[in-house]
Amino acid sequence: MADLTKTEDFEIVLEFAFGFADRGVPLSLVLIEPTDVPARPPALLEQLQQDILRRTRRSDRVTRLTDRRFAALLVDCNRQGAVVFADRVQQAVTDFVKASGCPVNCGVATFHREMRSSSDFLSAAANALARAHKAGGGTIELHGVESPEP
């Protein structure tokens, strides 16, 4: 299980890992965030944090980017592995969802050579997360893969 990484340290690790990804090491980023509902008690967000950390490997880095948004950097993890991770997070947060009444969405991005910087990588995951929020209901969305039309 990984420990929670300070946001400023996470940014350094992300930049470092991005360099390795450019040399062929698989790298994925999963943003995890509950839907926006008013006033969640801090204890619930702490529970969500622990649920996420229990699903990570020691080589993964997890940080809390905002009050309710978490980022998991998955080193040596391809797109398929990142989707499996996001699915496991979805399964792990059932108690949080029951207690808070809000589903947890995930946005997944995997490094590809068109990404020129770690901020491009983070933006790709944020765009996937935005689509997941739009779809709602505890959704996992992938960067570069459009959701089917209803």
C-alpha distance (Angstrom), angle and dihedral (degrees) to the residues before:
residue distance angle dihedral
M1 . . .
A2 3.79 . .
D3 3.78 124.4 .
L4 3.78 123.2 -124.7
T5 3.81 108.9 -91.6
K6 3.81 122.0 -145.2
T7 3.80 110.9 -107.0
E8 3.81 94.4 -118.0
D9 3.81 90.8 49.7
F10 3.81 90.0 46.7
E11 3.80 89.9 56.5
I12 3.82 90.0 53.9
V13 3.81 92.1 47.8
L14 3.83 90.5 46.9
E15 3.80 91.4 52.9
F16 3.80 91.4 46.7
A17 3.83 93.5 47.6
F18 3.80 90.6 46.1
G19 3.80 88.2 61.8
F20 3.81 91.0 54.0
A21 3.80 90.9 47.4
D22 3.79 88.4 55.6
R23 3.82 85.8 59.1
G24 3.80 94.2 52.1
V25 3.80 106.3 -85.8
P26 3.84 108.5 134.8
L27 3.80 112.2 -114.4
S28 3.79 130.3 -179.3
L29 3.77 134.1 -180.0
V30 3.79 124.4 -156.5
L31 3.80 121.2 -168.2
I32 3.79 113.0 -158.7
E33 3.79 123.4 -165.8
P34 3.79 137.6 155.2
T35 3.77 117.5 -128.2
D36 3.77 114.8 -91.4
V37 3.76 109.8 -88.5
P38 3.79 123.7 156.6
A39 3.81 122.7 -89.4
R40 3.76 111.3 -12.6
P41 3.78 111.8 -167.2
P42 3.82 112.0 -111.7
A43 3.82 89.6 -121.0
L44 3.81 89.8 63.5
L45 3.80 92.0 53.1
E46 3.80 89.1 47.5
Q47 3.82 87.9 53.5
L48 3.81 89.8 50.5
Q49 3.81 90.0 49.8
Q50 3.81 91.6 52.0
D51 3.82 91.4 47.2
I52 3.82 89.6 53.9
L53 3.80 93.9 45.8
R54 3.82 91.3 51.2
R55 3.83 88.9 60.6
T56 3.79 96.8 52.0
R57 3.79 132.2 91.3
R58 3.78 122.1 -126.1
S59 3.80 89.4 -107.1
D60 3.83 92.1 56.5
R61 3.79 121.9 91.8
V62 3.79 120.7 -143.9
T63 3.78 126.6 -174.2
R64 3.75 138.1 170.8
L65 3.81 104.6 -119.7
T66 3.81 94.5 -177.7
D67 3.78 136.8 -3.8
R68 3.80 91.0 -73.9
R69 3.84 106.8 12.7
F70 3.79 121.2 90.2
A71 3.80 128.3 -172.0
A72 3.79 124.4 -154.0
L73 3.80 116.4 -165.7
L74 3.79 108.2 -158.3
V75 3.80 111.3 -160.6
D76 3.82 117.5 -157.7
C77 3.80 89.3 11.6
N78 3.80 125.1 126.3
R79 3.83 128.4 -154.9
Q80 3.80 93.8 -85.5
G81 3.82 91.6 50.7
A82 3.80 90.8 48.4
V83 3.80 91.0 52.6
V84 3.81 89.9 50.0
F85 3.82 88.8 50.5
A86 3.83 92.2 49.3
D87 3.79 90.2 48.4
R88 3.81 90.7 51.5
V89 3.79 89.9 50.2
Q90 3.81 89.2 51.7
Q91 3.81 89.5 52.8
A92 3.81 92.6 46.0
V93 3.81 96.5 52.9
T94 3.80 98.0 59.9
D95 3.83 92.3 110.6
F96 3.81 90.3 51.2
V97 3.81 91.1 49.3
K98 3.82 91.8 49.6
A99 3.81 93.2 47.1
S100 3.81 96.9 43.4
G101 3.78 101.0 32.3
C102 3.79 91.2 -134.4
P103 3.79 127.9 108.2
V104 3.78 122.2 -129.5
N105 3.80 118.5 -124.5
C106 3.81 128.9 -159.9
G107 3.79 132.0 -153.7
V108 3.81 115.7 -161.1
A109 3.79 127.6 -161.2
T110 3.79 127.7 175.4
F111 3.79 121.8 -162.1
H112 3.78 117.7 -100.2
R113 3.79 129.4 173.4
E114 3.81 94.3 -106.5
M115 3.81 88.2 70.3
R116 3.79 106.8 93.7
S117 3.80 99.6 -174.3
S118 3.77 143.0 15.7
S119 3.81 87.8 -104.8
D120 3.84 88.6 60.3
F121 3.80 87.5 52.4
L122 3.81 92.3 49.5
S123 3.82 91.0 46.3
A124 3.81 90.7 52.4
A125 3.81 90.5 54.9
A126 3.83 91.0 44.8
N127 3.81 90.9 52.4
A128 3.80 90.4 50.5
L129 3.82 89.6 48.9
A130 3.82 90.9 50.4
R131 3.82 89.1 54.4
A132 3.81 89.6 48.2
H133 3.82 90.4 53.0
K134 3.78 90.0 48.8
A135 3.82 90.7 51.2
G136 3.82 90.1 44.3
G137 3.75 131.3 -175.4
G138 3.80 101.9 91.2
T139 3.79 97.0 -47.9
I140 3.80 131.3 177.3
E141 3.81 114.6 -150.6
L142 3.80 127.5 -174.5
H143 3.78 126.7 -143.4
G144 3.77 110.0 -112.3
V145 3.78 94.5 16.8
E146 3.76 116.3 98.4
S147 3.76 120.1 -143.4
P148 3.80 115.3 -114.3
E149 3.77 114.8 -103.3
P150 3.82 114.3 -105.2
